[in-house]
Amino acid sequence: MGEIEDAIERADREAFTREPPKTLRGRINFLMKQLKTTKAVAQELGVSQRSVERYRKGERKHPPKDIAAKIDAAVRSRWQPQVRKRRRKQAAAATGITVETRARFGYTAPVGTTDDGRFRRLTVHLPPAYAQRLFDARDTGASDQEMRGIIAEGFKDVYFQDSGGRAMGLSDVEINEIDYMDFDY
């Protein structure tokens, strides 16, 4: 996953109204409810069917770290999909999305002004249209670079040009390096 997709995933996790199961047995049972068979759970996790049965019965309580991480990721990706879906829909229709980042921004500016890129720490609230475009891009498997372009376009409009109030000669904004990026919606 790319940096932006990771940031969206973190924002999704913050939307949980209840925490996912904590015990290994609880997590495996949750996956069983979702995927229906031990074979399907085993394929999802990359382990044998017998291992899934052992985890489920409590015979094995400590899987290897890489398998534990796969179990955690599988549970979190399926946990409370309606809550996440509702929050995304609200962000895309009404509330928008807040992006907090420290990144190097470069831009194309008119002659006589500086277009040197530099690191900036920004917290910008993007309108719902940008949230919708970002979610649509993620859902269609867009690359991290394409999602950066959507965010950069939103920053250009909202932050650099103040929604048409300044810097109208600014033609292109790029996010070149990202130290960190967080979303809230």
TAJO-V306187 format. One record per residue. N is the residue number from 1. RES is the residue in one small letter. OMEGA is omega in whole degrees, -180 to 180 (999 if undefined). D_CENTER is the distance of its C-alpha to the mean C-alpha in whole Angstrom. Layout:
n=(N	N)
res=(RES	RES)
omega=(OMEGA	OMEGA)
d_center=(D_CENTER	D_CENTER)
This chain:
n=(1	2	3	4	5	6	7	8	9	10	11	12	13	14	15	16	17	18	19	20	21	22	23	24	25	26	27	28	29	30	31	32	33	34	35	36	37	38	39	40	41	42	43	44	45	46	47	48	49	50	51	52	53	54	55	56	57	58	59	60	61	62	63	64	65	66	67	68	69	70	71	72	73	74	75	76	77	78	79	80	81	82	83	84	85	86	87	88	89	90	91	92	93	94	95	96	97	98	99	100	101	102	103	104	105	106	107	108	109	110	111	112	113	114	115	116	117	118	119	120	121	122	123	124	125	126	127	128	129	130	131	132	133	134	135	136	137	138	139	140	141	142	143	144	145	146	147	148	149	150	151	152	153	154	155	156	157	158	159	160	161	162	163	164	165	166	167	168	169	170	171	172	173	174	175	176	177	178	179	180	181	182	183	184	185)
res=(m	g	e	i	e	d	a	i	e	r	a	d	r	e	a	f	t	r	e	p	p	k	t	l	r	g	r	i	n	f	l	m	k	q	l	k	t	t	k	a	v	a	q	e	l	g	v	s	q	r	s	v	e	r	y	r	k	g	e	r	k	h	p	p	k	d	i	a	a	k	i	d	a	a	v	r	s	r	w	q	p	q	v	r	k	r	r	r	k	q	a	a	a	a	t	g	i	t	v	e	t	r	a	r	f	g	y	t	a	p	v	g	t	t	d	d	g	r	f	r	r	l	t	v	h	l	p	p	a	y	a	q	r	l	f	d	a	r	d	t	g	a	s	d	q	e	m	r	g	i	i	a	e	g	f	k	d	v	y	f	q	d	s	g	g	r	a	m	g	l	s	d	v	e	i	n	e	i	d	y	m	d	f	d	y)
omega=(178	-178	-177	178	176	-179	178	178	177	179	177	-179	179	-179	-178	175	174	178	176	-179	-177	-176	178	-180	179	180	179	178	177	178	177	178	-178	-172	172	-176	177	179	180	178	180	179	179	-175	-178	178	179	178	180	177	179	179	178	178	-177	-179	-178	179	174	-176	-176	178	175	-175	-179	178	178	179	178	178	-180	-179	-180	179	-177	-180	-179	-174	176	-179	-179	178	180	-179	-180	180	178	-180	180	179	-177	-177	-170	-167	-178	-175	177	-180	174	-176	164	-174	175	179	173	-179	176	-176	-180	177	179	176	-179	175	178	177	176	178	176	172	-175	167	-173	176	180	-180	-178	-178	179	176	179	180	-179	179	178	180	180	-178	179	176	180	179	178	-179	179	179	174	180	178	-180	179	178	177	177	179	-177	-172	-173	-174	-178	178	179	176	-177	-179	175	-177	179	180	-173	-175	177	179	171	-174	180	180	172	175	177	177	178	173	177	999)
d_center=(9	9	8	6	4	4	4	2	3	6	6	7	9	11	12	14	18	19	18	18	21	22	25	25	27	25	22	24	26	23	22	25	25	22	23	27	29	29	29	25	24	26	24	21	21	24	27	30	31	33	31	29	32	33	29	30	33	33	35	32	30	29	27	26	23	21	22	21	17	17	19	16	13	15	16	13	11	14	15	15	14	16	15	11	13	15	13	11	15	16	14	15	18	19	17	15	12	13	11	13	14	16	17	20	21	23	25	28	31	34	37	38	35	33	30	29	25	25	22	21	19	18	17	17	16	16	17	16	17	14	12	13	14	10	9	12	11	8	11	14	12	12	12	11	14	14	11	12	15	14	13	16	18	17	18	21	22	21	22	24	26	26	26	29	31	31	30	31	32	28	27	24	22	20	17	19	17	15	16	12	10	9	8	10	11)
